[in-house]
Structures are given as C-alpha cells and as structure tokens.
Amino acid sequence: MSITSEKEQSIPVYILSGFLGSGKTTLLVQLIEHWQQAGLRPAVVMNELGEVNLDGQVVDAEVPMTEMLGGCICCTVRGDLGIQLADLVREESPDVIIIEATGAANPMEILDAVTETSLYMRLELKSLITVVDAAHLSGLYQEQKGQTFKLMQEQIRCASILILNKTDRVNEQEISDLRQLLTKWNGFAPVIQAVRCEVDMDLLLQSGAGVHAYQAAAESDKREISAEHVHTDACTEHGCSHDHGQHHEPHAPHASHEHVMVYTHYFSQPVKSEAFERFVAGLPRDVYRAKGILSFSDTASRFWFQYAYRESDYMKITPQGDVPNVAVFIGEHFDQAVIRKQLMEMEAINQA
C-alpha cells in the first residue's frame, strides 16, 4: 500500500536536522534506499551553505532533488522553500519528501514553511529528525557557551525524534550523561543510539509521530535561548546576511512555547460554515494557532481562516490553481485524534 494512501494522497514530508558533520547525509542515503526498496519514489530538498552541493553527490542520480545553495534554508524559507516543494510535487510526483537542512539552520523556520505550503498542497509533515554528534555535544556541553552550543540546543529542542550518533566515540558513562541531557532539553522525543546512523528505519519512521518542537528552556535552565537564527562563522563566510525583516513575518520568542505539535487536516468535502465556526470557537486552549483554506457547503465563496488567542477571522479569497480544503492546527500537547474525529464527523453529517 502506498505511503500516501492514508490521507487521500497527501505526501509525507520529513525534516532532517543536525549540526554540521553530525551524520545527516549518511542518514539521508539510508532513508532513500529504504523507501526505494519499499517501491516508493522519494524526493529530496538539499540545502548547503556553499555554492556547490557536495552532499548531493552521494544521492542516487535517479532521485529527484532540488538544491538550495549559498545560504541557510531558514533565511529564505518563506519564499524559496515553498516554491521548491511546489515544483517538486508538480514535476516529480514523489511518494515522500525529505528536507535536509544545513547544519547552521534553525529547523523551526523550516517547519513553519512546510505547514504554510501544506495549505495549498497536499503535504503532511510527519517528523523532524535531529541527528546529534555524541562526541561534539559532549565537548560543547562541558564548555556550555558559544553560538554553536545554542544552535545545537535549538535543533534538539525542535526534534520529534533524536538520533544520538557516533556513540562509538564516547564511553558508556558519557552516553548515559548525554541521554539524560537530551531528555532534559527535549523530554518528548524518543532517543535512538547509533553508529554511522545505522538504525531500524521502520522504528525511526514510526517513532516521534506528530511533529512537535520542544523550544522552551527547562525551568532549571535559565540561559537565554535566541528566538532567531543563530549566526555562525559559516553563515558569515558564505554571505548569509539574515535580514529577517525582509524574509520573515514577526513571530513570538521561542521562550513563549513549550511542546508544539502540528496537525494538518485535508477535508474530503465542504462542511457547513456555522458548524465549523462552532468547532473553532470550542477548540481547547492547548490549540493556540490555526489557519486554513476552506469551501463551505452553504456558501459559494472560498475562505481563508485564521485563529489565534481565542479569536477567529474569515476572509473571502480566490485561490490560484487547484488548492485543497485544508486546516492546520498548532498547539501544545493537544489530542490530535479528537480534532480529527470532530472534523470527520462534520464531513459525515454534511454527506448524509
């Protein structure tokens, strides 16, 4: 059965994060081989700081791949990544997409871009996998300072699953200490130990279901975590100016969030406007943001809706192209099954 059949042909998307040299590309190649052996057609979005896609050279030439070079993916994420994903889907019709970000990128910006793209394309964000270099993290934690240390913290906090890689380069006590540290920074993501990223692929892809991001510092951790992209020497070297005023909408500091989950629902048919408005008004407080594009059975127009801080807004729109009816819900540790059940009941009532 196709991996995309469960949600009416929505395409699963995986984000691959981790600091420079952690082993992301090694894992990428293994994931591609796993999907190909299952008869699936994977596609890749590859980001590198330099002007040449060196990591992409190890990917099978038959795998559709789009390159984003010369800067961090998070600096152009609002525009370029959405365009690249749309082009991949239209031109290659992949069964699954994996995004490998440069080691200098903050994965939350990529997560935001994928959820926005899913409003007009059938994409389902499945997992945010962060690869951690055990020896590198051990050394950085002993110093507990520097931009690299802060960035690695962010990458770990954003993950829905963590691979503690290169464990052959540290001793058993260090592994135990590192696992405790990872749990402290992200108590929600499963941790898989590995050497050369050799893991059970089925276990990896089934773990950490429901993309989430643990962004807030633990209560015992009073260090300030930057809400924006962490600048590194590599960014400066490759001309990554990070003019966020041009590329990003204002967003709340990371410290305002804790365990962030995302649920994307594709509607099989229009629902009644009043029923949907009642549903949105009754969303649990754990859901603090929602947005989408909808057709209602009792109106002729299509609507863009937004929900934030217990307030909702609806605006008539005329989408370009074949845009699905979709809603994205973002919140802290909410029950996705309950949201899905309520929406499906609305669809069933309208169909009856």
N, C-alpha and C positions, 0 to 999 in steps of 0.2 A: 504494500500500500504506500502511496506517495506520502512523503513527509508533509505535504501541503494540503492534504485532503481534509483534515480535521476542521479547518476554518475556511471552507469554501475557497480553497486555493490561495490563501494568504501565504506569503513567502517568509519563512523563518529567517531572522537576522541575528547573528551573534557578533558581539563586540569583543575584540581581543586586545587586552591592555597589559601593561607591564613596563618596567623601566628598561632603558637601553641595555641590551645584552642579556636579558633575563631568560630568553628562550622562546619568545613569541613565534618567530618564523618556523622554528622546529615544530612547534605545536600546530601551526597553520598547515604545514605539509602533511602531518599525520591526519588532521581533520579532513583535508581534501581527499586523501587516499581512502579514509573510512567511508566518506559519502559516495565516492566513485564505486567502491566495492559493493555498496548497497544499491547501485543503479541510479544514483541521483546525480544531478548536474549542479555542482557548486560554482559560485562566482565570488570574486574577491575584490575588495576595495583596499588598496595598499597605499599607505602614507609614509613618506620619508622626509627627513629634514633637508637632505641634499637634492641635487638636480638630477641624479641618476637613481633609478630604482634597483638597487643592488639585491635587496632581499627578494624581489620579484623574480630574479633569475633562477631561483631554486623551485619555483612553482611550475607545474606541468604546463607546457605551452598550449594544451588543449583547454585549459581552464580560463574562462572569460575573466579578465582582470582590468580594472581601471586604476590609474595611478594619480595620486595627488602629491606632487613633489614641491620641494623648495620652501616648505614651511609646515608649521604644526597644523594638523587637521582641525584643531579646535579654533584656530584663528579665522578660518574661512568656512566654518561648519554650517552657518546659517544658510549660505547660498550654495557653495560648491558641492558639499556632500549630498545635499538633497538632489541636485542636478545629476550627480554621478549615479546615485541609486536609481533615479528615474530612468536614466539612459540604459543602465544595466538590465533593468526589468523589461523595458520595451524592446531592446535589441537582442538580448540573450535568453530571455525566459528561463532564468535559473530556478532550481528547486530550493536552494538555500544560499544565503549570502553571508559572508564573514568579512568584517571590517577589522583590519589590523592597523592600529594607530601607532604613530611614532612614540617612542618611549618618553618623549617630552610632553605628551598631550595629557590633558585632564579629561578622563572619559565621560564625565557628566555632560560636557558640552556636546559630545557625540551622541549620547543617549537622548538629549533634548532634540537634536536634529532628526534622529531616526523617528522619534514619536511624532514630530511635526510632519515628516514625509509620509507617515502612515495615515495621515488624514486624507490624502488623495491617492494613495497607492496601497494595495493590499500587502502590507508588511507587518509582521508580528515579531517584536523584539523578544527573543527567547532567553538570552543570558548574556551577562557581562563577565567575561572570564579574565581574571588578572593573574599573570604569571609572576611569581616572586623569586628572585635570586636569593637563595638562603644565605650564602656567604656574604653577599653585598649588603643585605638587610642587617645581618648580624653586626657587620662593621659600622654601618651608619647608625644603628641604634646605640652602640657604645658611645658615639660622639653626640648624638641627639641634636644636631644642628645642621644648618645649611639648607639651601633650596632643594637639593636632591632628596634629602630626608623628608621634607614637607610634601614634595610631589609624590613620593612613594607612599606616604600615608594616605594621600587623597586617592591614589589608584587602588589601594587596598580597601579603603572605606567604601568605594563605589562598587565593589565587586559583588556579584551574586554567587560566584564560586571562585575559590583561590587554589592555585597550584603552587605549592611550596617546592620549587625546582632546585636542582643541583644539591640535593641533600647529601650526596657523596662527598661534598667539600666541607662539611661541618660534622661535629661529633654528636653523639646521642643526646647529651645534655643541652647542647646548643639547639638541636631540633626541638626538644621539649620546650625550651625557653621561647623559641620562635613561634611555636604553635600557640602558646599562651599569649604572646604578643599579638598575633593575628586575631585571636578570639577577642582580645581587649579592644582592638581597633574596629573589628567587624564581627560581632557575635552572631550574625545571621548567615554568613556564607560558609558552606562546607569547605574543609581544607583537605586537599589531596596531595600527599607527598609523592615526589617523582625525581627521577634522574633522567636527564635529556628529554623531559616532558613525556616519558613513556607511561601512559595511564590507560585505564579501561575507558575507551571512547564512549561506550553506551552509558557507563556510570557518569562520565563527565557531562554528557549532553542531557542526562535526565536530572542531574543534581542542580540545585540552585534555581529551580523553576520559578518563574515570575521575576522579572528583572527588578532589582531593587538597589538602593545605594545607601550605605551607612555613612553619612557625611559628618555627623556631629561628633565632636571630640567627646570622649567618655568624661563622666563627671570628675574623675580623678585626674584627667589630663587637661591642664589649664593653659597649655600652649596655644597660641593663636594660629589657626589654620586659614590661609588665604582663601578668599572666595573666588578669586580669579585664577587664570592660568599662571602657573609658577614659571618664571623666566629662568632659563638655564644658559650656560655658556654656549651650548649648541644652538639655542634659539638665536642668540645674538650673532653668532658666527654666520648663520645662514639667513640673516636679514629678516628675522621674524619680529616685526615691529610691535605686534599686539596692540593695535589701535582699536580697542574694544568698542569705542564709541561709534565706529563705522560698521562693525560687523555684528554686534550683539544688542539685543534688547536688554533693558535693565532687569536684573534678577536679584533675588534676595540673597544675603550672605549664606554660605554653607552652614554656618552655625545655627541657622534657624530651622534646619531639617534634622531628622534622625533617620529612621529606616524608611526609605522612599521606595514605593512599589508602583508599577505601571501596569494597567490592564487596558488592552485595546479590544473593542468590540465592533465587529462588522455586522451590520444589520442585513438580514435576508430579505426584508421588505419594509416599507414605511410603517410607522406607528402613529397613533393618534397624538396630536400635539398636547392636548390637556393631560393625557396620561403621562407623557414624557416629562412635562413641566412638574407634575406632582412627584414623579420619581426623583427628579433633580433636586427639588425642594426638600425631599426627605433623605438625601444622601447622608451617610454617617459622617460625623465630624472628622473621622480619620481620613476621609477623602477631602483634600483641600484644594484640588485643582481638577478641572475637567474642560474638555474642548472637543469640538467635532463639527461635522457637516452632515445635515440630515434632510431627508424628504419626509413630510408628514402626510398621512393618508387623507386628512381633512383640509389641506391647503394645496395650492398649485405651485407655490414657490419652494425653493430650497433655502435652508437656513444654516448660517454659521452660528454655533452657540459657544458661550464661554461661561465658566462657573469658577468663582474664587471667593473665599472669605464669606461663604453662605449667601452670596449674591450671584444671580444668573442674568445673562443678557443674550438676546436673539437678534440676528441681523439677516435680512434677505440678501442672498448672493446669487450670482450666475457663474458657477464653476466652469472652467475651461477643460474640455476633454471628458473622458469617462471617469468621473470621480465617485467612488463608492460612498454609501452611507456608513459613517464610522464615528465612534466616540472613544476618546482616550481619557482614562481616569488615573489620577496621580494622588498618592496619599501615603500615610504611614501605617503599614502593617494591617491594612483593611482586608476583609474577606472577599476575594475576587469572585469566588463561587456564588456568593449571594448577589452581587451586582449582575453577574452573567445570568443567573436564574430569573431575576426580576425583568431584565431586558427581554429574555426569550419568552417569558410569559406575556409581555406586552405584544410581541410579534405574533404569538399564537392566538391571542384574543382577537387581534385585527384580522387574522386569516380566517377565523371561524365564521 
